[in-house]
Amino acid sequence: MKVVVGIGGSVAAYKACILVRRLVRAGSEVRCVLTENGAKMVSATALAALSRNPVLTDLFDSGQWEMAHLSLASWAERVVVAPASADLLSRLAAGRAGGPVECVVLSTKAPVFVAPAMDTDMWSHPATQANVERLRAFGCRILGPTEGELASGRIGMGRLLEPEEIARAVLA
Ligand SMILES: Cc1cc2nc3c(=O)[nH]c(=O)nc-3n(C[C@H](O)[C@H](O)[C@H](O)COP(=O)(O)O)c2cc1C
């Protein structure tokens, strides 16, 4: 399975490394795409090493003729955004295309899975819930979040679904 993993600027971004590892172990070919703020949470180098492929971080970084975001969108058999921050969710729901993750999601014909991760109050806000409903209406499959310990130390809804469960859902 050819899988594009999009990673947003949630503190759970480090778990994308585990997700990539699981997908590769299951025999998938994985290409990672990082938002600008995602790259502040987890390194492109780690994701490149784990996926054994270059990581797309900047729409404008190559100087090549090829448009990497479009190539990845058509190459993918599955696209999974994990973690999706509240802000990334809102951009995806609005159909925006200012960054590499949004461009891939907007232009792919592959099934898209979105795994949100954020603090409880951000998750329960009507704006976030409306964004999630809008993404569902577009055909995206929303994976999680779950209840549990959050990075803030609080216990509540908003925790990223375990990478193993995300991998299972994406490959099913
Ligand atoms: C330490 C830290 C942790 C954060 N964790 C989250 C998070 O788990 N979920 C979230 O939605 N935003 C979180 N934020 C806020 C996002 O980083 C911010 O909204 C950012 O614009 C999201 O980037 P993205 O749109 O590329 O995903 C966090 C910010 C900081 C500084």
The ligand as a Gaussian input file, in Angstrom:
#p B3LYP/6-31G(d) Opt

LIG

0 1
 C        3.941000      22.954000      22.733000
 C        2.726000      23.105000      21.857000
 C        1.851000      22.068000      21.738000
 C        0.714000      22.173000      20.939000
 N       -0.120000      21.116000      20.834000
 C       -1.214000      21.211000      20.048000
 C       -2.081000      20.098000      19.904000
 O       -1.871000      19.009000      20.464000
 N       -3.156000      20.246000      19.101000
 C       -3.432000      21.418000      18.445000
 O       -4.426000      21.472000      17.740000
 N       -2.613000      22.490000      18.572000
 C       -1.519000      22.416000      19.341000
 N       -0.691000      23.489000      19.456000
 C       -0.986000      24.690000      18.664000
 C       -0.537000      24.457000      17.223000
 O        0.868000      24.191000      17.201000
 C       -0.842000      25.665000      16.338000
 O       -2.231000      25.838000      16.236000
 C       -0.243000      25.486000      14.948000
 O       -0.596000      26.584000      14.145000
 C       -0.703000      24.213000      14.280000
 O        0.104000      23.983000      13.161000
 P       -0.498000      23.251000      11.883000
 O       -1.621000      24.100000      11.463000
 O        0.593000      23.192000      10.915000
 O       -0.926000      21.907000      12.324000
 C        0.455000      23.376000      20.242000
 C        1.357000      24.431000      20.352000
 C        2.472000      24.309000      21.144000
 C        3.431000      25.463000      21.229000

